[in-house]
Amino acid sequence: MDDDVRNIFALTTILERHQMTVLPAENGQAAIDILERTPDVSIVLMDIMMPVMDGYETTRAIRANPAFAELPIIALTAKAMKGDRELCIEAGASDYITKPVNSAQLLAMMRSWLDRGDDS
């Protein structure tokens, strides 16, 4: 979920090459709507700086739904300031990665979170 079309395209291309289905959302409310319509989503990539609802607010709203309590949410942010990771985790993110995203690092992080879900 990212508000920049170029970022969405780049991430979608990388993820689809790895046989993942991508459901992009242009803002937080759209992301929540997609999750409610598609409850079998395996992982969320959450852009922190989105219009309408920012990533923090969107993550909190997702976490407020018990159905998504265990859903891995990886926060993506261009802000790499001290304390940003903690803010993301406090909002309910499972993990955090900064932009520009290193695709190998992101894929490894995603695999780690997806593998945890396979154990349950």
Secondary structure, DSSP 8 states (H G I E B T S, - for coil): --S-HHHHHHHHHHHHHTT------SSHHHHHHHHHH-TT---EEEESS-SSS-HHHHHHHHHHSGGGTT--EEEEES---TTHHHHHHHHT-SEEEESS--HHHHHHHHHHHHHHHHT-
